[in-house]
Amino acid sequence: MYPLLQVVRGRTTLRIERELRSSEQWAPERIAQLQCQKLQRIVAHAYTNVPYYQHLMRQRGFRPEDIGSLEDLQKLPILTKADIRSHREALVALNMPMKHMVPGRTGGSTGEPLQFYHDGAALSAVRAAKYRALGWWGIELGDPEVMIWGSPIDIKRADTIHGIGTRLLNRRILPAFRLSEESMLTYARMLANWRPKLIYGYASSLTLMGRFLMQNNSTFGDWHPALVVSTTEVLTPQNRELIQQAFRSPVADEYGSREAGILAFQCPHGSMHIAAENLIIETVRGGKPCAQGELGELVVTDLNNKAMPLIRYAIGDVGVLGTRACSCGRNLPVLESLGGRVNDIVVTPDGTLLTGSFFPHFFKDYAFVRQFQVRQPVLNRLEVLLTTYSEPSEAELAQVRVALQRFVTSEMAISFKLVDDIPLTPAGKLRHVLSDVSAEFL
C-alpha cells in the first residue's frame, strides 16, 4: 500500500532507501566525495535561484566553483534562526512553483516558531533515512507503530486527510501533551490490544509512560515491542533503563528537527550515525571550527532541499563529532555526543560549560528528587525547581547545594524551590535546563 501512496504523492522514498542501504557501506572517502558533489550542486542552485544567497555570495565575491572540498563550506557565513525569520521569503527558490513546496514550522517550544519550506524530493530523502535506520533494528515499513507524540501539528493532521497516509502506514498517534493517570491507563490498554512493533516518542513522554507502567505493575503478557525510539530530547541513562525495563525492549535514540529532518540515528552497536548522504554537520565555537573532540554548536547543511536551502544553519543544539569507526560496519560518520540545545547549557562564572546531560547524573544521587528544572537567568545565579517524592529537610537541600557548588564554583548563587509540577512546553516536552546566558558563550 505504501508504494502506491508514494506514486500518488510523486515521491521516491523507497528507491532512495535502497540507495542509502548501499551507500552506508561505502568507504568514508567515497561518502565524503558524495557529500562534496551534492554540496556543489546545492550551492550552485542557491547562487542561481535564491535571492538571499545571490546577494550574500556576490557581496563576498564568492562563486559556486569556489567549493572544491567540504572544508570550503567554511567560506560561507553561518545562517541563524534570526536570519531565516528576517529573510524567509528571500530564502525561497525562485525557480520552484509554490505548489511544489511543502510548508513547515517548528513548534516554537524554545521561542518564536520558525517557518520554512521543503520540496517533495527532500522530504523523500528524510523519510528514506528514517526507514533505513529503523531497518537496522528489524523494523520494516508498514509494521504497526504507536507514536506518543506532542506536536499539535501532527495531532491535527492525524484527524484530517493527512491522517489517511498515517493509517496506511499502520501508525497511530497518541497525544503526549495530555498525559495523566487516566490517559496513560487508556494508552496502556491500547498498546496491549494493538501490540505495535515500534513505539516512538519524546524522551520525557516515554519516561512518564514507563514509570506509570512500572508503578502499576502493568505487563503485556508475552508481547513487547521490538524497539522503542526516543527523540526530540536528550535521554538520560537512568530514564533509558526505566523505559527498557517497562517495555522490555531496546531503546534507540533519534536526533532530528523539523527544519532538517533526520540528522542521526542510533544503531544496535550504540553509535549515533549521521545521515551523511543527506546533510553535513559541523561543530563550531565562536564561529570557528571546533578542535577534535571539542563540544560545539551544531551547524547543519541540508544537501537536498532546493525549495529553501539551509546552508550552514545553526540549528540550536550542541554536540561532539566522533572520529572512530563504529563496530557495526557502517561507515557513516558518528555524532559522539549530543548535549541538548544551546540554552540547555549552564555556563559557570569561570567559563565551564555544563550540558543538560550533566544534571540528570547529578540529581540521580538524591533519592527524594522526582523531577527538576535548572534555570540560569544570569551568569552567577541558578534557580532549581524540584518536585519530590518526600519533602527534603533543610540539611538535605544544603547537602545538594554544597555538592552542586563544587561544579559551578562558589561565585554562583544557588536557590531551590519545591513545586507541585514542572510545566511541560506546549509540545509536551520537559526542559531540564533553561539558560538565558549560554548563547553568548558558543
C-alpha positions in Angstrom: 0.0 0.0 0.0 2.8 2.5 0.8 4.4 2.2 -2.6 1.1 3.1 -4.1 0.9 6.1 -1.8 4.3 7.2 -2.9 3.3 7.0 -6.6 0.2 9.2 -5.8 2.4 11.7 -4.0 5.1 11.6 -6.7 7.9 10.8 -4.2 10.7 8.3 -4.4 11.3 7.3 -0.8 11.6 3.6 -1.3 14.2 3.9 -4.1 16.2 6.4 -2.0 16.1 4.0 0.9 17.5 1.2 -1.2 20.3 3.5 -2.3 21.0 4.5 1.4 21.3 0.9 2.5 24.1 0.6 -0.1 25.9 3.9 0.5 26.2 3.3 4.2 28.7 0.6 3.4 30.9 2.8 1.2 34.3 3.8 2.3 34.3 7.1 4.3 36.2 8.8 1.5 33.5 7.9 -1.0 30.8 9.1 1.3 32.7 12.4 1.7 33.0 12.7 -2.1 29.2 12.3 -2.5 28.7 15.0 0.1 31.0 17.3 -1.8 29.3 16.7 -5.1 25.9 17.4 -3.5 27.2 20.4 -1.7 28.5 21.9 -5.0 25.1 21.3 -6.6 23.1 22.9 -3.7 25.4 25.9 -3.5 25.2 26.4 -7.3 21.4 26.2 -7.1 21.3 28.7 -4.3 23.6 31.1 -6.1 21.4 31.0 -9.2 17.9 30.8 -7.8 17.8 32.0 -4.2 17.8 35.8 -3.7 19.3 35.7 -0.2 22.3 33.6 -1.3 22.7 35.5 -4.5 23.2 38.7 -2.6 25.3 37.1 0.1 27.7 35.3 -2.2 28.1 38.2 -4.6 28.7 40.6 -1.8 31.5 38.3 -0.6 32.9 37.7 -4.1 32.1 34.0 -3.7 31.2 31.7 -6.6 29.9 28.1 -6.6 33.1 26.9 -8.2 34.9 28.0 -5.0 33.6 24.9 -3.4 36.3 22.3 -4.1 36.2 20.4 -0.8 34.0 20.1 2.3 36.3 22.5 4.1 35.4 25.2 1.6 32.0 25.3 3.2 33.5 27.4 5.9 33.9 30.3 3.5 30.2 30.9 3.8 28.7 32.5 6.9 26.5 30.7 9.4 22.8 31.0 8.9 20.9 31.8 12.1 17.2 31.4 13.1 17.0 35.2 13.2 18.3 35.3 9.6 15.6 32.9 8.5 12.9 34.9 10.2 14.1 38.2 8.7 14.7 36.9 5.2 12.3 33.9 4.9 10.9 34.9 1.5 14.3 35.7 0.1 15.5 32.2 1.1 12.8 30.6 -1.1 13.9 29.4 -4.6 12.5 31.5 -7.4 12.6 28.6 -9.9 10.3 26.3 -7.9 6.5 26.8 -8.1 4.8 27.2 -4.7 2.6 24.2 -5.5 5.7 22.0 -5.3 6.7 23.3 -1.9 5.6 21.9 1.4 5.3 24.4 4.2 6.5 23.6 7.7 7.1 25.2 11.0 8.8 24.4 14.3 6.8 24.1 17.5 8.4 27.2 19.0 9.0 25.5 22.3 12.2 27.4 22.8 11.0 30.7 21.3 9.2 32.0 18.2 8.1 29.3 15.8 10.2 29.1 12.6 8.6 28.8 9.2 10.2 27.1 6.2 9.6 25.1 3.1 10.7 21.7 1.8 10.3 20.2 -1.7 9.0 16.7 -2.2 12.4 15.2 -3.1 13.9 16.5 0.1 11.1 15.0 2.2 11.5 11.7 0.4 15.2 11.7 1.4 14.4 12.4 5.0 11.8 9.6 5.2 14.2 7.2 3.5 16.9 8.0 6.1 14.4 7.2 8.8 13.3 3.9 7.3 16.9 2.9 6.6 17.7 3.4 10.3 14.7 1.5 11.5 15.7 -1.3 9.3 18.9 -1.6 11.4 16.7 -2.8 14.2 14.5 -5.1 12.1 11.6 -2.6 11.7 10.1 -2.6 8.2 7.8 -0.1 6.6 4.2 -0.9 7.5 5.0 -2.6 10.8 2.4 -1.4 13.4 3.7 1.7 15.2 2.5 3.9 18.0 3.7 7.5 18.4 3.4 9.1 21.8 3.7 12.5 20.3 3.3 16.0 21.5 3.2 18.1 18.3 -0.2 19.7 17.8 0.7 19.9 14.1 0.8 16.2 13.8 -2.2 15.5 16.0 -4.2 17.9 13.9 -3.0 16.2 10.7 -3.9 12.8 12.0 -7.5 14.0 12.3 -7.7 15.2 8.7 -7.0 14.0 5.2 -3.3 13.8 6.1 -4.2 11.1 8.5 -5.0 8.7 5.6 -1.3 8.3 5.0 -0.7 7.7 8.7 -3.3 5.0 8.8 -2.0 3.4 5.6 1.4 3.2 7.3 -0.2 1.3 10.2 0.6 4.1 12.6 -1.4 5.6 15.5 -0.7 8.8 17.3 -1.4 9.3 21.0 -1.2 12.9 22.4 1.8 13.4 24.6 0.7 16.7 26.0 -2.3 15.2 27.7 -0.5 12.6 29.8 -2.5 11.9 33.0 -3.2 8.8 35.1 -6.4 8.3 33.1 -4.9 8.8 29.7 -1.9 6.6 30.4 -4.2 3.8 31.6 -6.1 4.2 28.3 -2.8 4.1 26.3 -1.6 1.0 28.2 -4.8 -0.8 27.3 -4.5 0.3 23.7 -0.9 -1.0 23.5 -1.9 -4.3 25.0 -4.6 -4.7 22.4 -2.9 -3.4 19.3 0.6 -4.7 20.1 2.7 -2.4 17.9 6.2 -3.5 16.9 7.5 0.1 17.2 6.9 2.7 19.9 8.1 6.2 19.1 8.0 9.3 21.3 9.6 12.1 23.3 12.1 11.0 25.9 10.1 12.7 28.7 6.8 11.2 27.4 8.2 7.7 27.2 9.7 8.1 30.7 6.4 9.1 32.2 4.6 6.2 30.4 7.3 3.8 31.5 7.2 5.0 35.1 3.4 4.6 35.1 3.7 1.0 33.8 6.3 0.1 36.4 4.3 1.7 39.3 1.1 -0.1 38.3 2.8 -3.4 37.6 1.4 -3.3 34.1 2.5 -6.1 31.9 1.7 -7.0 28.3 1.8 -10.8 28.7 4.0 -12.4 26.1 4.1 -9.2 24.0 6.7 -6.5 23.9 7.7 -4.0 21.1 10.7 -4.8 19.1 12.0 -1.2 19.5 11.3 2.0 21.4 12.6 5.1 19.7 13.3 8.2 21.9 13.5 11.5 20.1 13.5 15.3 20.4 15.0 15.4 23.9 18.3 14.0 25.3 17.5 10.7 27.1 19.3 10.2 30.4 20.9 6.8 31.2 18.5 6.4 34.2 15.4 7.0 32.1 16.7 4.8 29.3 17.0 1.9 31.8 13.5 2.7 33.1 12.0 2.6 29.6 13.8 -0.6 28.7 12.5 -2.3 31.8 8.9 -1.1 31.4 8.6 -2.1 27.8 11.1 -5.0 27.9 12.6 -3.6 24.7 15.8 -2.0 23.4 15.7 1.8 23.2 17.3 3.7 20.3 17.9 7.5 20.1 16.9 9.6 17.1 18.2 13.1 16.5 16.3 15.3 14.1 14.4 18.5 13.6 11.5 19.7 11.5 13.8 22.1 9.5 16.5 19.5 8.6 14.8 16.1 9.1 16.6 13.0 10.5 20.2 14.1 11.4 21.4 11.0 13.2 20.1 7.6 14.5 21.5 5.1 16.9 22.5 1.7 15.6 22.3 -1.5 17.7 26.0 -1.1 18.5 25.3 2.2 20.2 26.6 4.8 17.7 24.6 7.8 16.6 25.2 7.6 12.8 24.8 10.9 10.9 22.6 10.7 7.7 25.6 11.9 5.8 24.1 11.3 2.3 21.5 14.0 3.2 23.5 16.6 5.2 26.7 17.9 6.6 27.2 18.6 10.3 29.9 20.9 11.6 30.7 21.9 15.2 31.7 25.5 15.8 32.5 27.6 18.8 32.7 31.4 18.5 32.1 30.9 14.8 35.3 28.9 14.3 35.6 25.1 13.7 35.9 23.1 16.9 39.0 21.1 17.7 38.7 17.3 17.6 36.6 16.1 20.5 35.5 19.6 21.5 31.9 20.4 22.3 30.4 23.0 20.0 27.3 24.3 18.4 26.0 22.1 15.6 25.8 23.7 12.1 23.8 21.8 9.5 23.8 22.0 5.7 20.9 20.3 4.0 22.1 18.8 0.7 18.7 18.1 -0.8 16.2 20.9 -0.1 16.1 23.1 -3.1 12.9 24.8 -2.1 14.5 26.7 0.8 18.2 25.8 1.0 19.6 25.9 4.6 23.4 26.2 4.2 25.5 26.3 7.4 22.3 26.5 9.6 22.9 26.9 13.3 20.3 24.5 14.5 20.5 25.5 18.1 21.9 22.3 19.5 25.4 21.4 20.8 27.4 18.2 20.4 30.7 16.5 19.7 31.6 14.8 16.4 33.2 11.4 16.6 36.3 10.2 14.9 36.2 6.5 15.4 34.5 4.0 13.1 31.6 2.0 14.6 31.9 -1.7 15.1 28.6 -2.2 13.3 30.5 -1.9 10.0 28.6 1.1 8.7 30.9 3.9 7.5 28.5 6.8 8.2 30.1 9.4 10.4 29.2 9.4 14.1 27.8 12.1 16.5 29.8 11.2 19.6 27.6 13.0 22.0 24.6 15.4 21.9 24.5 17.9 24.7 21.0 19.3 24.0 20.0 22.7 22.9 22.2 25.8 23.2 20.1 27.1 26.0 20.2 23.7 27.7 23.8 24.5 28.8 24.8 26.2 32.1 27.8 28.4 31.9 29.7 28.8 35.2 31.4 32.1 36.1 34.8 30.6 35.2 33.6 29.7 31.7 33.0 26.0 32.2 30.1 24.5 30.2 27.7 22.1 31.9 25.5 20.4 29.3 21.9 19.4 30.0 23.1 15.8 30.4 25.2 16.7 33.5 22.3 17.4 35.7 20.4 14.1 35.5 23.6 12.4 36.5 24.0 14.8 39.4 20.4 14.6 40.8 20.2 10.8 40.5 22.2 10.5 43.7 19.4 12.2 45.7 16.5 9.8 46.3 14.0 12.5 47.2 14.2 14.2 43.8 11.5 13.2 41.4 11.9 15.9 38.6 14.0 19.0 38.3 14.5 22.1 36.2 17.6 24.3 36.4 17.2 27.9 35.4 20.1 30.3 34.8 18.7 33.9 34.4 22.2 35.5 34.8 25.7 34.2 34.8 26.1 34.0 38.5 22.8 32.6 39.6 21.0 29.2 39.4 17.4 28.7 40.3 16.5 25.0 40.8 12.8 23.8 40.7 12.2 20.4 42.3 9.3 18.0 42.6 10.0 15.4 45.2 8.8 12.0 46.4 9.1 13.3 50.0 9.8 16.8 51.4 13.5 17.2 51.9 14.9 18.7 55.1 17.0 21.9 55.1 20.0 19.8 55.8 19.3 17.7 52.7 19.0 20.7 50.5 22.1 22.2 52.0 23.9 18.9 51.0 22.7 19.3 47.4 23.8 22.9 47.4 27.3 22.1 48.6 27.7 19.3 46.1 26.5 21.4 43.2 28.6 24.3 44.2 31.7 22.3 43.5 30.8 22.2 39.8 29.5 25.7 39.3 32.1 27.5 41.6 31.5 29.5 44.8 30.6 32.6 42.7 27.3 31.0 41.6 24.3 31.7 43.9 22.0 28.6 44.1 18.4 28.7 45.2 15.9 25.8 45.5 12.1 26.0 45.1 9.8 23.0 45.8 6.9 22.9 43.4 4.0 20.5 42.7 4.6 20.3 39.0 7.2 21.5 36.5 5.3 22.7 33.4 5.9 21.0 30.1 6.3 23.0 26.9 3.2 23.4 24.7 4.5 20.4 22.7 4.7 18.2 25.8 8.4 18.3 26.4 10.2 18.7 29.7 13.1 21.1 29.7 15.7 20.1 32.3 17.8 23.3 31.8 16.9 26.8 30.7 19.8 29.2 30.4 19.5 32.8 29.3 23.2 33.3 29.0 24.7 30.3 27.3 24.2 31.6 23.7 26.8 34.3 24.4 29.5 31.7 25.0 29.0 29.5 22.0 
